[in-house]
Amino acid sequence: VNILNQILHSTMSKRLTKMELLKTVEHGFPHQPSALGYSPSLQLLAIGTRSGAIKLYGAPGVEFMGLHDENAAVTQVHFLPHQVELVTLLDDNSLHMWTLRAHKGLSELLEIGRFTLTGPPGAPPSVTRVTAVLPHSSGELLLLGTEGGHVFIVEVPGFRELEERNISLDQVASSVPDDYIGRRNLEHVEALQENPVNPNQVVIGYGRGLMVVWDLEKHCIRQLESVWWTEDGGYILSSHSDGSYCRWMVGVDDVNEEEEKSDIPYGHFPCKAIMKIIQLPTEDGPPFLLFSGGMPRASYGDRHCITVIHGKTHVALDFTSRIIDFFVITDGLQQKGDPSALVVLVEEELVVIDLQTEGWPVIQTPYLVPLHSSAITCSHHVSAIPFKLWERISSVGELQNTHYSKKPWPITGGQSLAPDPPQRDLLLTGHEDGTVRFWDASGVCLSPMYKLSTAGVFDTDADPNDNMNQGTEGEWPPFRKVGCFDPYSDDPRLGIQKIHLCKYSGYLTVAGTAGQILVMELNDEAAEQTVEAKVVDLLQGQEGFRWKGHTRLDVREEPVLFPPGFQPFALVQCQPPAVVTALNLHSEWKLVAFGTSHGFGLFDYQQKNNVFVKCTLNPSDQLAMEGPLSRVKSIKKSLRQSFRRIRRSRVSLRKHHLQEANARLEAELAEMELAPVQRKIEARSSDDSFTGLVRTLYFADTFLSDSSHNSPSLWAGTNGGCVFAYMLRLPPVEHRADEPITAHPAKEIQLMHRAPVVGIVVLDGHGAPLPEPLEVAHDLARSPEMQGSHHLLVISEEQFKVFTLPKVSAKMKLKLTAIDGSRVRRVGVAWFGSNRSEDYGESGLVVLTNQGDLHVVSLPSVKLQVQYPCIRKEDVSGIASCVFTKHGQGFYLISPSEFERFSLSTRCLVEPRCLVGAPLHSGPQRRPQTDGASSAHRRVMEHALLNDESEYCRTETC
C-alpha cells in the first residue's frame, strides 16, 4: 500500500507540475473609469481607467484588455475611423496606439506605438499638453489641440509630426478681428470637430468661447463665429459654462437673429456648465438633442444629469454617480440613421437607454453590471446546477425585469468563438443592504439572473416612499432616476455574511450581521406568510457577560407578501446578535448549523426546533462582548438622518462616508483573522481574543463511536484551535417529522499551537472526500467507501493534520513554511479532471495563504504539489474575498466592483476567445492631402503586425 501511495503521489506530482495558474477574465464594472470611446464601424466600446487599463467590449463574450506600462490615468480613448486601431491619451500627456491583430484565428489587443509631443526648446509644458484629440476621417491623421491653444497634426500610426501643417495660436489670432478677442487670451483648445460632409473643414473651439472653422487644405480660417456639427454640415452647436447652448449657421456671412439660436434650457437662475452636446436627425420627425449638465446651480447642482429632448418629449435622466462620457448609437451603418440607444458611462456603472421604445426604458446590460450596487460582503459559488433549478431561478428572475426594454443589446462588434459552457454555474453574492444576487457564472459574461431581498422580513428604518430622485408630475426639471448603483444601506445589520445553497433540493440559507439565519425554499408563486423567529441563546446563561453591540433586528409581526423566488419559512435569531461567522446546510437531514464568536448550534428546519447549542466563549474574551458594528453604528445612524434631510441624491458624499465606515468594520475583522503576520509558529495563549469564534462547520456520515457503526455527525472548528464533534441520531424517514433529533458530544480535539481551524474534511476508505448531501441520491457521485477506515483532515492556519477515525489519533501532518509567515486564509476541495480521459480525475485541496499564494495539496497523502503567486499580499480585501469552485477555478475581488477569475485546471477554463474583423467601407474613402501618409501607414502597420517581438507588443489573448 505504501509503495502504491508513493507511485500515486509521484504521478500526481508530475501531472500537477504541468498546471498553470491562468487569470482568465475580469467580471464586473471597471474600477474608477476615466474615459469612454466607441467605434461605429467595429461596434466596439472602449473604457479607460485611472489605473491605466484599457478594456474593449463588443457582443457578449467579446472582451479585450490591455494595460499601459505607465502608471497613469487614461483621459481619452479614440478609435480611428474604419480601422482596427485606437489611440489613448494618458494624463502624463503620452499618446498610445493600439491595434486588434488576428493571430491563429483569434484577435489580440496589442500596443504598437507611443508618442509624446515635444515643443520648441524652452517652451512651457502648456504648449504641448494635449487637451483635445480628433482622429480624422481619413484614418491617417490625428489633430491634437493643446493647453497653449495650438493644434498639432500627427500622422498615424507612425506618430510623425507634420510641422508644416500645424495650426499655431498666432495663425488663428492674426486672422481673427480684434472685436472677437480684445485683450483676452483664447486659452486652451476645448474641442475639435470635423465637418461631416467636408473632411477638409475642422471647427476649433477655444476655452474663451471663440470657435473657428479651419480649412486643412488651404491652411486658413474659412468662417468666423463663435461642439457638435450637425449631420448636414450646416450648423454647429456650442455649449457653455453658464448652462447655455448656441446654434450657429455655417457658411453665411450675415447671420441674423433668427438663424442664430441661443438657449438656457434650465435658466432664469444661474446654471452649471453643459459639458457635452449632441444633435442627431431622424428620418420622419424632429431631431434628438442630448446634453449633459446645465442644471440650476443652487437647487440641483449636485445632480448628474443628461437631458434628452425629442419634439415635445423632454426628460432629464438623473444618474447615480458622476458622468464620465456618453455617445449615441444609430440604426444605420456609419451612424447614418435614427438614434436607437444612448450609452452613458458614469463613475459606478454603464447605463444604456432605448431611444426607440416609448418611455425610453433601460436596456439590461449582459456585462459591465455593477456588482457593487450595494457593497459585496460575501460570495458563494455552486457548480453544475441541475437544469430544472436553473430554469426556475431564471423564470423568477425574468419577472423582476419587466421594466427593462425588450430590445437586444445594441453593441454587437466582434465574434465570440468560445465554446458553450459545459455546465451551468452560479455565483451568489451577499450585500450590505441585505440582498443576495444570483449571477450566471458559466461563461465569460457574469450576467444577473435573480435578486433576493431579505429586508422585507424585518422592521427597519427604510422608508418605502423615500425614493430619492423619482420625478413627480409637473416637476421641473423633469427628472427621471436611472441606474441601479445605490450603496446606501438603511440598516447595516441587514448585511449578508454567509450563504449556502443546496442545488439538489433548492433550499437556501443566508446569515447576517445581526445573528439572523434565514432558511428559504424556492417557490414559483407569490405567497403571503408570517416568519416566526426562533431565538437561540448561545451563552446558555453564562454569567458576567453583557453584550455591548448592536441589537437584533425586529421581525415583522404581520404577514409579509413574498414575490416568486426564494421565500423564507424559518428564522433563527442568535442571542447575542453577533455576526454569523460559519454556516452549513444539510438538505438531506434537514439541518442547518450556524456559529458566531460566542458558540454554535444546530437547527432542525423541518420541525423548526433547535437541536442543541454549544457555547465556546472564553470568559476573558472582552472583544466578544462588543459587536464589530458598535463603533460605526452611530456614524451610519447619523448618515441616515443627514441624508434624509438633504436628499439622498448626494451619492458621492454618501459613498465616501459609507466606505469609511465599511473600512473600519473590515479593519476590526482583519485584526483577528486577516492581517499578514511575519513570525514562526508558536503556541498561542488561550487568552487571545476571539478564541471561541467558530470558523468552520462540517457535516459527515462517518465513524465516531466504533469502526463498525457509522452515524451522522457535526464538526465545528474554532479560532482557538479547538475541534468539537457531535454524534447525531436521526429518526427513521417515516417518523422524521415527529420524532426529535438528538445530539451527543463525541470528540474534542485541541490543537497544540491553538491555530485557528479554517477547514475540516473527512476522507472515506479510499481517501476521497465525502460527497455532498443528496449527491449520491442523484447519481452524481459514487457512494463513499465505508469498509476501510476513515480519516479526519483538520486544516488550521499553520498546518494540515490527519487523524484516524474513530480513535482520533494523529497520523500525518504538513506544516506550511513558518519563516515567511504563511497562514491559510481560504481552503476548498476541488476535482481536477483529466484532459485525456473524461472519466479520470483527482481530488485535491486548493489553499490560499495570507501571502496571496495558491497551493495545491494532494489527497489523501497531504503533500504539497504546486505553488503559484495569485494575489498581492498587501491586498487583504482581495484575499478575504476569494472563493473556490469545485473544479479548480476561483474568484476574488480586485476592486469593489470587479472579480478576477482564475483557474488551476486545464480542463475547466473560462476565458474570452474572440475575433474582430476589419470594417468594410461604405463608400469611397475621403482623404485630404497627407504627404505620403498612406505609404507610411502601410509600412508601420506591416512592421507591427509581422514583428511579434516589438517592444510595444503586450497582449491579453482573447
Beta strands, then each sheet from edge to edge (+ up, - down):
strand 1: 22-28
strand 2: 33-39
strand 3: 44-49
strand 4: 53-57
strand 5: 63-67
strand 6: 74-79
strand 7: 85-90
strand 8: 94-103
strand 9: 106-116
strand 10: 130-135
strand 11: 141-146
strand 12: 151-155
strand 13: 160-161
strand 14: 189-195
strand 15: 198-206
strand 16: 211-215
strand 17: 220-225
strand 18: 228-229
strand 19: 235-239
strand 20: 245-249
strand 21: 261-263
strand 22: 274-280
strand 23: 288-293
strand 24: 304-310
strand 25: 313-319
strand 26: 323-330
strand 27: 339-346
strand 28: 349-354
strand 29: 362-363
strand 30: 376-382
strand 31: 415-416
strand 32: 426-431
strand 33: 435-440
strand 34: 447-453
strand 35: 458-459
strand 36: 479-481
strand 37: 496-501
strand 38: 507-512
strand 39: 516-523
strand 40: 527-529
strand 41: 533-537
strand 42: 554-555
strand 43: 560-562
strand 44: 565-575
strand 45: 582-586
strand 46: 591-595
strand 47: 599-604
strand 48: 609-615
strand 49: 694-706
strand 50: 709-718
strand 51: 722-729
strand 52: 742-750
strand 53: 757-763
strand 54: 791-796
strand 55: 799-804
strand 56: 809-815
strand 57: 824-833
strand 58: 841-849
strand 59: 853-858
strand 60: 864-869
strand 61: 883-884
strand 62: 889-895
strand 63: 898-903
strand 64: 914-915
sheet 1: 1+ 63- 62+ 61-
sheet 2: 2+ 3- 4+ 5-
sheet 3: 6+ 7- 8+ 9-
sheet 4: 10+ 11- 12+ 13-
sheet 5: 14+ 15- 16+ 17-
sheet 6: 18+ 19- 20+ 21-
sheet 7: 22+ 23- 24+ 25- 36-
sheet 8: 26+ 27- 28+ 29-
sheet 9: 30+ 32- 33+ 34-
sheet 10: 31+ 64-
sheet 11: 35+ 42-
sheet 12: 37+ 38- 39+ 44- 41-
sheet 13: 40+ 43-
sheet 14: 45+ 46- 47+ 48-
sheet 15: 49+ 50- 51+ 52-
sheet 16: 53+ 54- 55+ 56-
sheet 17: 57+ 58- 59+ 60-
end
